[in-house]
Amino acid sequence: MEGLLPLVFTMLATGVVAGLIAGLLGVGGGIVIVPVLDAALAIRGVDPAIRMHVAVGTSLATIIFTSMSSARAHHARGAVDMKLVKQWGPFIFVGSMMGSVVAAAVDSSVLAAIFGVVALLIAIQMLLPLEDYRPWKEVPRGPGGIITPSMIGGLSAMMGIGGGTFSVATLTMMSQPIHRAVGTAALFGLLIAVPGTLGFIVNGWGDPRLPAANIGYVNLVGVALIAPMTVMMAPLGARLAHKLSRRQLSLAFGVFLGIVALRMLLRATGILT
């Protein structure tokens, strides 16, 4: 119990911050939860070698619940492309499973480096005026229809994020309508989160360095507290977002991700712990 109470406050604070930023910037919780939780666990003194594993595993577990709710709402509006889900779903699922196994086998600094590099690339995309960039006229088939979803699943699992960050950007570049891309990505999030979470539980089972209330690399207190706090605080962030233009939101998200990327890359190089 001595270590549990500070953990409760840590997870509540993570959920509040993640919900506000997710609502403000219109992004899935994972891209926010992982860096915030990593910083919070650092304050708590969790071993740096497994800190990112706990942040990523816990983030994936919360995404199970948020993606179920989101996907159901989008499906009710007819915004989920079930044909594409059947086409890409198995490769996203397998990619996520493989990504979680690889992530569990490497040091936290490697996960931080991957998160930092990808976050930096997304930040650059958001800062540049590329909203109307459409290099593909349709979703590719053949090798592209296998490699693309497999990479989305694998990288998402290694970063602890759902379908939105990669899938929406990818599908819009493939000339898919934005609302359909968002709705389909919500279901992809579930196909990423379930095998990813199981992988982090199995591969982290019994690690003596884990903080209190962990099952493998998934923190149960985090799952119980972050998801509902994110849901509660996101509407407040969304109300703030309506006071900004789409371009201002893109710039805000780009700056936020740039700061996150810099911190993660400094952590990967050992300058920050």
C-alpha positions in Angstrom: 0.0 0.0 0.0 2.9 2.3 0.6 3.8 2.3 -3.0 0.2 2.2 -4.3 -1.0 5.6 -3.2 1.6 7.6 -5.1 0.9 5.4 -8.1 -2.8 6.2 -8.0 -2.0 9.9 -8.1 0.5 9.4 -10.9 -2.0 7.6 -13.0 -4.8 10.1 -12.3 -2.5 13.0 -13.3 -1.5 11.1 -16.5 -5.2 10.6 -17.4 -6.0 14.3 -16.9 -3.1 15.5 -19.0 -3.6 12.9 -21.7 -7.4 13.6 -21.9 -6.9 17.4 -22.2 -4.3 17.1 -24.9 -6.1 14.3 -26.7 -9.3 16.3 -26.8 -7.5 19.5 -27.8 -5.5 18.0 -30.6 -7.9 15.3 -31.7 -5.4 12.4 -31.3 -5.6 9.0 -29.8 -4.5 8.7 -26.2 -1.5 6.6 -26.8 0.7 9.2 -28.4 0.0 11.3 -25.3 -0.2 8.7 -22.6 3.2 7.0 -23.3 5.5 10.1 -22.9 3.4 11.5 -20.0 3.4 8.2 -18.2 7.1 7.6 -18.9 7.9 11.0 -17.3 5.6 10.2 -14.4 7.2 6.8 -13.8 10.6 8.5 -13.8 9.5 10.8 -11.0 8.4 7.7 -9.1 11.8 6.1 -9.5 10.8 3.2 -11.7 13.9 1.5 -13.3 14.7 3.3 -16.6 15.4 -0.1 -18.3 11.7 -1.1 -18.1 10.0 2.3 -17.7 9.1 2.6 -21.4 7.9 -1.0 -21.4 5.4 -0.2 -18.6 4.3 3.0 -20.3 3.7 1.3 -23.7 2.1 -1.8 -22.2 -0.3 0.2 -20.0 -1.1 2.5 -22.9 -2.1 -0.4 -25.1 -4.3 -1.8 -22.4 -6.2 1.5 -22.1 -6.6 1.6 -25.9 -8.6 -1.7 -25.8 -11.5 0.1 -24.0 -11.3 3.5 -25.8 -11.1 1.9 -29.2 -14.1 -0.4 -28.5 -16.2 2.6 -27.6 -14.9 4.7 -30.5 -15.2 1.9 -33.1 -18.8 1.2 -32.1 -19.8 4.8 -32.4 -18.2 5.2 -35.8 -19.7 1.9 -37.0 -23.2 3.1 -36.0 -22.6 6.1 -38.4 -21.4 3.8 -41.2 -17.9 5.2 -41.1 -16.0 1.9 -40.7 -14.8 0.3 -44.0 -15.4 -3.3 -43.1 -14.0 -4.5 -46.4 -10.7 -2.8 -45.6 -10.8 -4.2 -42.1 -11.1 -7.7 -43.5 -8.3 -6.9 -45.9 -5.8 -5.3 -43.5 -7.0 -6.6 -40.2 -5.1 -9.9 -40.1 -1.8 -8.2 -41.0 -2.3 -5.5 -38.4 -3.1 -8.1 -35.8 0.0 -10.2 -36.6 2.2 -7.1 -36.9 1.1 -5.9 -33.5 1.9 -9.3 -32.0 5.4 -9.3 -33.5 5.9 -5.7 -32.5 5.2 -6.4 -28.8 7.6 -9.4 -28.8 10.4 -7.3 -30.3 9.6 -4.4 -27.9 9.8 -6.6 -24.8 13.2 -7.9 -25.9 14.9 -4.5 -26.3 16.0 -1.9 -23.8 13.8 1.1 -22.9 16.3 3.4 -24.7 15.5 1.6 -28.0 11.8 2.0 -27.5 12.4 5.7 -26.7 14.5 6.1 -29.9 11.7 4.5 -32.0 9.1 6.7 -30.4 11.2 9.8 -30.8 12.0 9.3 -34.4 8.4 8.5 -35.4 7.0 11.3 -33.3 9.5 13.7 -35.0 8.4 12.6 -38.5 4.7 13.0 -37.6 5.5 16.4 -36.1 7.2 17.5 -39.3 4.1 16.3 -41.3 1.8 18.3 -39.0 3.9 21.4 -39.2 4.1 21.4 -43.0 1.0 22.3 -45.0 0.4 18.7 -46.3 -3.3 18.2 -45.5 -4.2 17.8 -49.2 -1.2 15.6 -50.1 -2.6 12.4 -51.8 0.2 10.4 -53.5 -2.1 7.3 -54.0 -5.5 7.3 -55.7 -6.7 4.2 -53.8 -5.6 1.7 -51.2 -2.9 -0.5 -52.7 -3.2 -4.2 -53.1 -0.5 -6.9 -53.5 2.7 -6.4 -51.5 1.7 -2.9 -50.5 -1.5 -4.3 -49.0 0.5 -6.6 -46.8 3.5 -4.5 -45.8 1.6 -1.3 -45.0 -0.8 -2.8 -42.4 1.9 -5.0 -41.0 4.1 -2.0 -40.4 1.2 0.0 -38.9 0.5 -2.9 -36.4 4.2 -3.5 -35.5 5.2 0.2 -35.0 2.0 1.0 -33.2 2.5 -1.9 -30.7 6.1 -0.8 -30.1 5.0 2.8 -29.5 1.9 2.0 -27.4 -0.5 3.8 -29.7 -3.7 2.9 -31.4 -4.8 3.1 -35.0 -5.2 6.8 -35.4 -1.7 8.1 -35.5 -0.5 6.0 -38.5 -3.8 4.7 -40.0 -5.5 8.0 -40.5 -2.5 9.7 -42.1 -1.9 6.6 -44.3 -5.5 6.2 -45.4 -6.0 9.9 -46.2 -2.8 9.8 -48.3 -4.5 6.9 -50.1 -7.4 9.2 -51.0 -9.8 7.8 -48.4 -12.4 10.3 -46.9 -11.2 11.6 -43.6 -14.3 10.5 -41.6 -14.1 7.0 -43.0 -10.3 6.9 -42.3 -10.9 7.9 -38.7 -13.7 5.4 -38.2 -11.8 2.5 -39.7 -8.6 3.5 -37.7 -10.7 3.2 -34.5 -11.3 -0.5 -35.2 -7.7 -1.0 -36.2 -6.8 0.3 -32.8 -8.6 -2.7 -31.2 -6.7 -5.1 -33.5 -3.4 -3.4 -32.4 -4.2 -3.1 -28.7 -5.4 -6.7 -27.9 -2.4 -8.7 -29.2 0.0 -5.9 -28.1 -1.3 -5.9 -24.6 -1.2 -9.7 -24.3 2.4 -9.6 -25.6 3.5 -7.1 -23.0 1.8 -9.1 -20.2 3.4 -12.4 -21.2 6.9 -11.0 -21.9 7.0 -8.9 -18.7 5.6 -11.6 -16.4 7.6 -11.9 -13.1 10.1 -9.1 -13.8 11.3 -8.2 -10.3 11.8 -4.5 -11.3 8.1 -3.9 -11.9 6.3 -1.3 -9.8 3.3 -2.1 -7.7 0.1 -3.5 -9.2 1.6 -4.6 -12.5 0.7 -7.8 -14.5 3.6 -8.1 -16.8 4.4 -4.7 -18.3 0.8 -3.6 -17.9 0.0 -1.5 -14.8 -3.5 -2.4 -13.6 -3.9 0.9 -11.6 -3.1 2.8 -14.8 -5.6 0.9 -16.9 -8.3 1.5 -14.2 -7.6 5.2 -13.8 -6.1 6.6 -17.0 -8.9 5.5 -19.4 -11.8 7.0 -17.5 -9.9 10.2 -16.7 -9.0 10.5 -20.4 -12.7 10.1 -21.3 -13.8 12.7 -18.7 -11.2 15.3 -19.6 -11.2 15.0 -23.4 -14.5 17.0 -23.9 -12.9 20.0 -22.1 -9.9 19.8 -24.5 -12.3 19.4 -27.4 -14.2 22.6 -26.3 -10.9 24.5 -26.3 -10.1 23.0 -29.8 -13.2 24.6 -31.3 -11.7 28.0 -30.6 -8.7 27.2 -32.9 -8.6 26.7 -36.7 -7.6 23.4 -38.2 -4.2 24.9 -39.1 -3.6 26.2 -35.6 -4.4 22.7 -34.2 -2.0 21.1 -36.7 0.7 23.5 -35.6 -0.1 22.9 -31.9 0.1 19.1 -32.4 3.3 19.4 -34.4 4.9 21.5 -31.6 3.7 19.2 -28.9 5.1 16.1 -30.8 8.3 17.9 -31.5 8.8 18.5 -27.8 7.9 14.8 -27.0 10.3 13.6 -29.8 13.2 15.7 -28.4 12.7 14.4 -24.9 12.5 10.8 -26.1 15.6 11.1 -28.3 17.5 12.7 -25.4 16.3 9.8 -23.2 17.5 7.3 -25.8 21.0 8.8 -25.9 21.2 8.8 -22.1 21.3 12.6 -21.7 17.9 12.3 -19.8 17.0 9.3 -17.7 
